[in-house]
């Protein structure tokens, strides 16, 4: 162990988790070294959230133009160059990149080193031929697309969520392998651009973590937009015959063949566990092949922490940022007090159109855990702003404790669902029930009013009938 450390904190990886960890450490005047072997900003900026949402925005705009009758416009024409759309995606990345740049973090007081980190001991990291020491290390190495060992897949230039951004020519026939959030978002985008899209999912539903009604609704939307949705199909092999590529699947013993020009593999992401010395310090590994950290995010050693996709259990940018606070504070001040990471009110959204957003429990989780609940729903087809905007569809589904307004979980399917969920996240985080939402003034006409109307539906269902009966008698008496 060094007599004096080079830094209070060494952070490995400059994605969301690593950047936020370094930012917090520098803000409290710790000496922090941030090591990144690739591009600053990590997956979120370069191959994940930012490019995908930029692509979704273009696809949504095209879709709305093609459905201009929703806005009282009888005829429109849409001409676009797919290469220009993909260049716009890169332009958006470049416009956001300064937020995550070496220059910015250096100005904040972080020492940024570009190079490959190798952990030599719980206090030592080697990079660019030099050994650096720190009292604590935070591992934020991220994840990468998982490519299943399907026979023949190496014989085609398959795409992943990392490499699809290199495309400049729109695929004629695109197979999307995987019906999770990434697969669903990109399948809908490419269908709206004009590709013939087939979405293949091994499980019985797309978006399997959501309640069946929301999965079924998204399947209905996809099929209306021309996407062939093949659930319950297991990919067996890929063949190429005379230049024709085929994905061979098994559906309950029945063979199914799908021709394609390009195949996008979107079956999940695997934590980056190799290449930076985890084995040298015997970091424990979970059954999910992630770093097995404890409730304080310590990874096998009291001074080694892990955040983000490399540890899970949630592979979201905001989850990594949330963990980063705990890792930074515990690493720097854990001698005095440590904090257990809290995932109890963690929202997420799938940015399909309509979006699907959730926080807390849904029905299938509540039933699996044996948690009693009541359901309140609000149909957004009744919402004035949704009607005015030409998107009068969707639903808010709220789970509450029986007989109480305490919110157990909320799922929303609609345009702007990812924004609408925020009010419920705030309420759950601070112990506010539906009565508080109902008693909050919401501007008219806005999408946010839907939350208040959902709370109003709960109130109507729980109105004290005995009191209403007495009031009826009182008003009858007052009319005399």
N, C-alpha and C positions, 0 to 999 in steps of 0.2 A: 504494500500500500504506500502511495506517495506521501511524503511529509506535507506537501502542500499541493492541492489539486489545481489543475489548469482552469477549471470551471466549476461552478456549482452544478451545472446541468449540461449534459450532452444529449441532443435530440437527434435520432436517426430517422430521416424521412421528412420531406417538406410538403406533405399533403395537408389536408385540413387539420388532422390531429396534431401533427408536428408543428405546423405554423402557429396554431393557437397556443400550444404548450410553450413554444419559444416566446411568443408575444407576451403571455402572462408573466413568464419568468423575467423577461427584460423589464416589464412594467414595474415590477417590485425590486428592480435594481440588482437582480442576480446576474452573475456572469454566465452566459449561455452560449453554447456552440451548436449550430444547426448544420447537419451534414445531409446533402442530397446528391445522389449519383445521376439523377436524370434532370427533368425539367421542374422548376419551382412551380408549386401549385398542385402537384400530384395528379391523381386520376380525375378528381372533381373538375379541375380547371381544364385539363387538356384532353381527356377522353370520356368524361362522365357527365356530370350535371350540366356544365356550361354548354358544351357542344350539343348535347341531346335536347336541352330545352330550347336552344337556338333553332335546331332543326324542326322541333315540334311547332314553334311559332310560325315558321314558313309553311309547314304542312297545314296548319290550322287556317292560315290566311287564304291559301289556295282553296281549301275545302269550303270556306265561307263564301268566297267568290263564286264557286261552282254551285252553291246553293243560295244564290242571291235572292230568290223568290221569298226566302224567309224575311227579307228586309224590304219587300215591295218593289224589287228591281227585277224586271222581267227578263232581261237579257244581258249577259256579261260574257266576255271572252278572257281566257287565261292563257298566257304564253309565258313560258319560263325556261331557263337553261339550268339543268340540275347542277352543272359545274359551278354556276354562279351562286346557287344556294349553298353549296358546300364551301365556297370561298367566303360567303358571308359568315358562316359558322366560324371559320378561322379568324375573320375580322373581329368577331365578338370576343373570341378567346384573347386576341391581342389587346383588345380594349380593357379587359379585366386583368390581364397579366401583371400590370404594374402594382396592383394591390398585393400580389404575392411575390414580388420580385426581390432579388438579392439586394438591390439598392434600397428598397423600402425597409427591409428588415435590418439592414446594416444601419440605417438612420435611426432605427428604434433601439439600437444597442446590441443587436444580435450579431455574433460572428458567424458568417455563413461560409461553409467550405463545400465546394463542389468536388465530389469524389466518392469512391466506394468505401463504406464503413465496414470494418471488421472488429467485432467485439472480441477483445483478448481476455478480459476479466470483468467482473462486475463493476470495476472502476476505471477500466481502460479500453479505449477504442483506437484502432489504427486506421489512418486514412492518408492516402497519398505518400506513404512511406514514413509518416510520423505517428508517434503514439501520443495520445492526449488522455488526460485523466480528469475525472469529475467525481464529485461526491455521489451523484445519481445519474442514471441513464434512463431515457424514455425512448422506447421502441415504437416508431410509427411508420412501419415499413409498408403498410397497405395490403392490397390484394390484387389479383390479376384474373382475367377470365379463365374459368375452368373448361378445358376441352376434353370431353369424354373419349375414351379409346375406341371409337367406332371404326371398325375395319374399313379402310379406304379413305378415311378423312384426310390423311396426309397426302393423298394423291390429287386433292383439289385445293385451290387457293381459298380456303374457307376464311370467313370474316368473323371478327369478334367485336365487342364494344370498344376495344382498343384500336382496331385497324380499320373499322368501317369508315372512319373520317378521311381516309386516303382516297375513297371512291370519288371519281369525277364523271363517271358514266352510269346512268340509272340502270340497274339490272332489269331485264325483261321479266324473268321468272325468279322470284326470291323465296327461298325456304328459310323460315325463322325457326330455329330449334330451341324451344323453351318458351313457356307461357307465363313466366314471371313478369315483374314490372318492366325490366329492360326489354325483353322480347316483345311484350305487348305494345310498349311505347314505339319502338322502332318499326314493328310490323305495320301499325296504323300509319306512321309517317310515310313509309315507302308505298303503301297502297294508295295514299292520297296523292303521291307524286306520279302514280301511274304504273307501278310495278304490279305484276300478278303475284300476290303474296299467299303463301301457304304457311300457317302457323301450326307447328307440330309440338304437342305436349304429351308426355308420358302419363301424367296424372289425369284424373277424370274431369278436372276443371282448370281453366286459366285462373290466375290470381288465387291460388288455392288457399292462401292465408286469410282471405276475406270470406264473409258469409256467402252462402251459395247464391242468394238473390242478386248480390252485386257482381259475382263472377258471371252469372247467367245474363245479366244485363249487358256486361261488356262483350260477351260472346255475341249477343244479339246485335249490338252496334257494329262489331267487326264484320259480321256476315252481311249486314245491310250495306256496308261499304265495300263489299266484294272480297273480303279476306276469307279464304277457306280455313276453317278452324278444325283441326284434327286432334281432339283430345283422346286419351287412352291409347295412344300410338307410341310404341317403343321403337326407337331407331335401331336398326340391326346392322346395316352396312351401307356404304356408298360405292357405286360402280360408275365407270365411264366406258361407254360403248359407242364407237364411231363419233366421238365428240359430244355425245349426249350424256349428261350427268343425271344420275338417279339416286334418290334416297330410298332405301328399302326399309319399310317399317312392319311391325307385327301388331295387329289389332285383334286381341283375343284369339290368336291362332290363325287369323286371316292375313295373308301377305298384302301389303299395300305399297305401290311404287309411285314416287313423285319426281317428276322431271324438274330440273332447276338450272339456272345459269349461275347463280351465286347462292351460297348457304351462309347464314349468320348463326353462329353458335352462341346462344345466350341462356345457358342452363345454370348459371351461377358463377360466383367468384370465389377463388381459393386464396387464403392468406399466403403472403410471401414469407416463407419459412426458411428459405435456403439462401446461402451466399453472403451472409453477414455475421456469422459466428455464433448463432444461438447454441449450437452443439458444444461450443467451448465453455459455456457457463451452465450447461444442463438446465436450460429453461424448460419447464414442464409443458407438454403438448396435450391438448384436449382431444376428445373423440372426434370433434369436428375439424381436426387438423388446424387449429388455431393455437396461439399462445394461451396457456391456461393460467390466467391471472386471478388473484383473489378479489374480494370485494373492495379492496383499496387500490386495485389495479397493479398490485405488486406481482412480478413475474418470476417467482422462484427465489428471489433474493430481496431483502428488505429495501434495497436502494435501486432496484431495476423495475421499471414500470412499462406497461404496454397500453397503447390507445389505438382506436380506429379499427379498420377492417382486419388488421392482423390479430386482434383479440376478439372482436365481435362483442356481444352476439348480434348486434344490429349493424348492417353495412350501409350506414347513412352518413353523409357529410356532417349533418347536425349532431348525430350521435358521437362522432369522433370529436367534434368541438366540445361537446358536453363532457366527454371523458377527459379531455385535455385539462379542463379546470381542476378536476380531482387529482390528476396525475401531477400537475405542476405544484399545486398546493401541498399535496402529501409529500412530494419529493423535497420541497424546499422547507416546509414547516412541520413535517411529520414527527419530528422530535417532541414537539409540544402537543400537537393534536392531528389526528388523521381523520379523514372523511370517507365514509362508504359511498360508492357511486350509486346513484338513485336513478333507476329507469322507469319509475312508476308512472310518469306522465310524459311519455315520449311519443310525439306524433310522427306519422309518415304519410306520404302521398305517392300515388302512381299518376303520372302526368299524361294519361291518355285523354281522350275527349269523348265523353266527360271524364273529369278527374275522379279518382277514388282516394279519399283521405280518411285517416282513422287515428284515434288516440284512445288508449285504454282497451278495455275488453270489447269483443264482439260476442255474438251469441254462441258461436261454435267454441270459443275459448271458455266462456262462462260455463257452458254445459260440460266441457271436459274437466274443468276444475271444481265442478259442483257448487258454483256460486249462484245464489238466488238473485233474480233480477226481474224488473219490469221493462217493457218496451214502449217507447213513445216515438211516433213518426210524424214527419211533416213532408207533404208532397210539394215540391217546388213548382209544379205546374200551376199552383195557385198564387205564386209570388209575382207581384206587379212588375218588378224590375226584370225578372226572368222573361216575362211576356214581352216587355218593351225591348229587350235586347235580342229577342228572337230565339231564345234557348229555354223554353218553358218545360224543362224536364229535370228529373233528379229527385233525390230524397235525402232527408236527414233522419237517421235512426239513433235514438239515444237509449242507452241502458242505464237504469237507476236502481238504487237499493229499494226493495219492496216497501211501498208506503212512504218513501222519503224522496226528496228532490236531489239527493246526493248522486252525482254523476259517476257511473262506473266505466263508461266508455261511449264513444260516438263514432259512427261511420257516416260519411257523406259521399254521395255520388252526384256530381253536377259540374258545370263549368265553375271555376274558381273554388272548388272544394278545398284545395290546399290552402287557400286564404281563409275560407269560412271556418275551418277547424280551429284556427288560432284562438278564437274567443272561448271555445270549450277547453282548450289546453290551459289557458289562463285561469279559467274557473276551477278546473280540477287541481291545478298546481297550488292554488291558494284556498282551497276548501270552500269555494262558492258553489251553491246549488242552482238549480233551474229557476228558483224564485228570484235570485239576484239578477240573472240574465233577463227575466221577464220585467223586472223593475228598472232596467237600464234603457235609456232613450237611444234609439237607433235612428239615424237619418233616413228620411224617406225620399225617393225610393232607392233602396240599396239591396244588394245581395245579402248583406249582413242581417237584414230584417228576418231572414229565414230562421236564424238561430232563435230570435225572440218568439217567432210563431211556433217553433218546436216546443219552447218552454211553455208557451200558452196552451198548447195541446195537452201537455202534462198537467197543467193547472186545472183545465176543464175536467180531465179524467179524475182528478182528486179533489174536486170541489165537495165540501161537506153538505150532503143532501139534507141532513136535519136542519142545518142553518138556513139553507135556501128555502126549506118549507116554512120556517118561522118568518123569514123575510117576506115571503109571499103573503102570509097572513097579516103581517104588519102593514104592507102596502095596501091590502084590501081594506083594512081598518081605516087607513089614512084617506081613502077615497070617499068615506062616508060623510 
